[in-house]
Amino acid sequence: MAKRLSAKGKKVPAYWSVSGYNNWRECAYRYMLQKVWKFKSPAHPAMERGIRIHKLFEELLKGNVTGMPDELVKLKKEILNLKKHGGNPEEPWTLTKDLQHTYPTDWNGAWLRAKLDAHHYWEDEAELLIVDLKTGRLKITQSQMDLYAAMSPFYYPDAEDITVELWFSDHGEIESRHYTPKECKSLWKRWVKRSSDMLEDRKFLASPEKSKCDRCPMKSNKKLEDGRAGPCHEWKKAA
């Protein structure tokens, strides 16, 4: 059996994101293979489609696309309303460890990275709307909604009503949740604890489970981007 890789001698990321945290929580060993050892899986057609639709959404809000693309027509009403109010597309939110704003490519100072598909702040009403566009299956990502809300006071400290919505382009469905500043503060404390657990991990234990391992891009009977076999052999324990 192939030797199990470790993080010893490798540079471990000192930053995090909600997707990185979710990957680490699901299988810390897979997270290490991808983020520490830098193994890359081939691009998936669904991911490529999602990137294309997100780009259409961005250009539509910027006014660079005329008409309503077929891929977004089920959200036509919501998109036109957001565009009417001047919704801001594709904005990165990046914080340092001492909670100052920085830029995504600040590889030395960035501690938390997030990217909003769209948002708008109604200053007169102190209302903030954050939109995350979802392509593909109808899956509620509560952790992502909660983190966006928890970060919002660092960008809009005067917001009294924070709404985070998931817009499902293939279904025309909207998942919406409202947050108060008090809730955001409580969520932030929770996320600080979670991120500390992740960033301090050096064991990166595998969590072999058939349903997860079958779809894992690091599985050793799959091919990586450069043609090599996937480096993870732990999945056999879940077979």
C-alpha positions as CSV (number, residue, x, y, z in Angstrom):
1,M,0.0,0.0,0.0
2,A,1.2,3.5,-0.9
3,K,2.7,5.6,1.9
4,R,0.3,8.1,3.5
5,L,1.4,11.6,2.8
6,S,1.7,14.2,5.6
7,A,2.0,17.9,6.0
8,K,5.5,17.7,7.7
9,G,7.9,20.0,6.0
10,K,5.2,21.6,3.9
11,K,3.8,25.1,4.1
12,V,0.3,25.0,5.6
13,P,-2.1,27.8,4.6
14,A,-2.6,30.5,7.2
15,Y,-5.9,31.7,5.6
16,W,-9.3,30.1,5.2
17,S,-12.6,30.4,3.4
18,V,-16.0,28.8,3.9
19,S,-15.4,26.3,1.1
20,G,-12.0,25.4,2.5
21,Y,-13.5,24.9,5.9
22,N,-16.3,22.7,4.6
23,N,-13.7,20.6,2.7
24,W,-11.5,20.3,5.8
25,R,-14.5,19.3,8.0
26,E,-15.6,16.7,5.5
27,C,-12.1,15.1,5.1
28,A,-9.1,16.9,6.5
29,Y,-6.8,14.6,4.5
30,R,-8.3,15.5,1.2
31,Y,-8.0,19.2,2.2
32,M,-4.3,18.7,2.9
33,L,-3.7,16.9,-0.4
34,Q,-5.3,19.8,-2.3
35,K,-4.2,22.8,-0.3
36,V,-0.8,21.7,1.1
37,W,0.4,19.2,-1.5
38,K,-1.3,21.1,-4.3
39,F,-2.7,18.1,-6.1
40,K,-5.2,19.3,-8.8
41,S,-8.1,17.3,-10.1
42,P,-9.4,17.8,-13.6
43,A,-12.0,20.4,-14.2
44,H,-15.5,19.0,-14.0
45,P,-18.1,19.9,-16.6
46,A,-20.6,21.1,-14.0
47,M,-17.9,23.4,-12.5
48,E,-17.1,24.8,-15.9
49,R,-20.8,25.4,-16.5
50,G,-21.1,27.1,-13.1
51,I,-18.2,29.5,-13.9
52,R,-19.7,30.4,-17.2
53,I,-23.2,31.2,-15.7
54,H,-21.6,33.2,-12.9
55,K,-19.8,35.3,-15.5
56,L,-23.0,35.9,-17.4
57,F,-24.6,37.0,-14.1
58,E,-21.8,39.4,-13.4
59,E,-21.8,40.9,-16.9
60,L,-25.6,41.2,-16.8
61,L,-25.5,43.3,-13.6
62,K,-22.7,45.4,-15.1
63,G,-24.9,46.2,-18.1
64,N,-22.6,44.4,-20.6
65,V,-25.2,41.8,-21.6
66,T,-28.4,42.6,-23.3
67,G,-31.5,40.5,-22.9
68,M,-31.8,37.7,-20.4
69,P,-29.6,34.6,-21.0
70,D,-31.5,31.3,-21.1
71,E,-29.4,30.0,-18.1
72,L,-30.8,32.8,-15.9
73,V,-34.3,33.3,-17.2
74,K,-35.9,31.6,-14.2
75,L,-34.5,34.3,-12.0
76,K,-35.4,37.1,-14.5
77,K,-37.6,39.1,-12.0
78,E,-35.1,39.0,-9.2
79,I,-32.1,39.9,-11.4
80,L,-33.8,42.8,-13.1
81,N,-34.9,44.2,-9.7
82,L,-31.3,43.9,-8.4
83,K,-30.0,45.5,-11.5
84,K,-32.5,48.3,-11.2
85,H,-31.2,49.1,-7.7
86,G,-27.6,49.0,-8.8
87,G,-26.6,45.7,-7.3
88,N,-22.8,45.2,-7.0
89,P,-21.5,42.0,-8.7
90,E,-18.5,39.9,-7.9
91,E,-17.0,41.7,-4.9
92,P,-14.3,40.0,-2.8
93,W,-14.5,40.4,1.0
94,T,-11.0,39.8,2.5
95,L,-10.0,40.3,6.1
96,T,-6.7,40.2,7.9
97,K,-6.2,38.5,11.3
98,D,-6.8,41.8,13.0
99,L,-10.0,42.3,11.0
100,Q,-8.8,45.0,8.6
101,H,-9.8,45.0,5.0
102,T,-7.2,43.8,2.5
103,Y,-7.2,42.4,-1.1
104,P,-7.5,38.8,-2.2
105,T,-3.9,38.5,-3.5
106,D,-2.4,39.7,-0.2
107,W,-0.8,36.3,0.4
108,N,1.0,37.5,3.5
109,G,-1.8,39.3,5.3
110,A,-5.1,37.8,4.1
111,W,-6.7,35.6,6.8
112,L,-10.3,35.1,5.6
113,R,-11.4,35.2,1.9
114,A,-14.9,35.4,0.6
115,K,-16.4,36.4,-2.7
116,L,-20.0,37.8,-3.0
117,D,-21.8,37.1,-6.3
118,A,-23.8,40.2,-5.7
119,H,-24.9,42.6,-3.0
120,H,-26.7,45.9,-2.4
121,Y,-26.9,48.2,0.6
122,W,-29.9,50.5,1.0
123,E,-28.4,53.2,3.2
124,D,-31.6,55.0,4.0
125,E,-33.2,51.8,5.4
126,A,-29.9,50.3,6.7
127,E,-30.7,47.1,4.8
128,L,-28.1,44.9,3.3
129,L,-28.8,42.2,0.7
130,I,-26.2,39.5,-0.1
131,V,-26.8,37.2,-3.0
132,D,-25.1,33.9,-3.8
133,L,-25.9,32.4,-7.2
134,K,-26.2,28.6,-7.3
135,T,-26.1,26.4,-10.4
136,G,-27.0,22.7,-10.4
137,R,-28.7,20.9,-7.6
138,L,-31.0,22.5,-5.0
139,K,-28.8,22.4,-2.0
140,I,-28.9,24.8,1.0
141,T,-25.5,25.8,2.2
142,Q,-26.3,27.3,5.5
143,S,-22.7,27.6,6.6
144,Q,-22.0,29.9,3.6
145,M,-25.1,32.1,4.4
146,D,-24.1,32.4,8.1
147,L,-20.5,33.4,7.3
148,Y,-21.5,36.1,4.8
149,A,-23.8,37.5,7.5
150,A,-21.1,37.2,10.1
151,M,-18.7,39.2,7.9
152,S,-21.2,41.9,7.0
153,P,-20.6,44.2,10.1
154,F,-16.9,44.6,9.0
155,Y,-18.1,46.1,5.7
156,Y,-21.5,47.6,6.6
157,P,-21.3,48.4,10.3
158,D,-24.5,50.4,10.2
159,A,-26.7,47.7,8.7
160,E,-29.6,46.8,10.9
161,D,-31.3,44.2,8.6
162,I,-29.0,41.7,6.9
163,T,-30.5,39.4,4.3
164,V,-28.6,36.5,2.7
165,E,-30.2,34.8,-0.3
166,L,-29.3,31.8,-2.4
167,W,-30.5,32.1,-5.9
168,F,-30.9,28.7,-7.7
169,S,-30.7,29.4,-11.4
170,D,-31.7,26.0,-12.6
171,H,-34.8,25.9,-10.4
172,G,-35.9,29.6,-10.1
173,E,-35.9,29.1,-6.3
174,I,-34.8,31.5,-3.6
175,E,-33.6,30.6,-0.1
176,S,-33.7,33.6,2.1
177,R,-32.7,34.3,5.7
178,H,-32.7,37.5,7.7
179,Y,-30.1,38.3,10.4
180,T,-29.8,40.9,13.1
181,P,-26.5,42.6,14.1
182,K,-26.7,40.6,17.3
183,E,-27.0,37.3,15.4
184,C,-24.1,38.3,13.2
185,K,-21.9,39.0,16.2
186,S,-22.7,35.6,17.7
187,L,-22.1,33.8,14.4
188,W,-18.7,35.5,14.1
189,K,-17.6,34.2,17.5
190,R,-18.5,30.7,16.3
191,W,-16.7,31.1,13.0
192,V,-13.5,32.3,14.8
193,K,-13.5,29.1,16.9
194,R,-14.1,26.9,13.8
195,S,-11.4,28.6,11.8
196,S,-8.9,28.2,14.6
197,D,-9.5,24.4,14.8
198,M,-8.9,24.2,11.0
199,L,-5.8,26.4,10.8
200,E,-4.1,24.8,13.8
201,D,-4.7,21.2,12.5
202,R,-1.4,19.4,11.6
203,K,-2.7,15.8,11.7
204,F,-5.1,16.1,8.8
205,L,-6.9,12.8,9.5
206,A,-8.8,11.1,6.7
207,S,-12.5,10.4,7.1
208,P,-13.1,7.5,4.7
209,E,-16.8,7.1,4.0
210,K,-18.2,5.4,0.9
211,S,-20.6,8.2,-0.2
212,K,-17.8,10.8,0.2
213,C,-15.0,8.7,-1.2
214,D,-16.8,7.6,-4.3
215,R,-17.0,11.2,-5.5
216,C,-13.6,12.4,-4.2
217,P,-11.3,13.7,-6.9
218,M,-8.2,12.5,-4.9
219,K,-9.3,8.8,-5.1
220,S,-6.4,6.7,-6.3
221,N,-8.3,5.1,-9.1
222,K,-9.0,8.5,-10.7
223,K,-6.6,10.6,-12.7
224,L,-5.3,14.0,-11.7
225,E,-5.0,17.1,-13.9
226,D,-1.5,16.1,-15.0
227,G,-2.5,12.4,-15.7
228,R,-1.1,10.9,-12.4
229,A,-3.2,8.6,-10.3
230,G,-5.0,10.2,-7.3
231,P,-2.8,10.1,-4.2
232,C,-5.5,9.0,-1.7
233,H,-5.7,5.3,-0.8
234,E,-7.8,5.8,2.4
235,W,-11.0,5.3,0.3
236,K,-10.5,1.6,0.3
237,K,-11.4,1.5,3.9
238,A,-14.8,2.7,3.0
239,A,-15.4,0.3,0.1
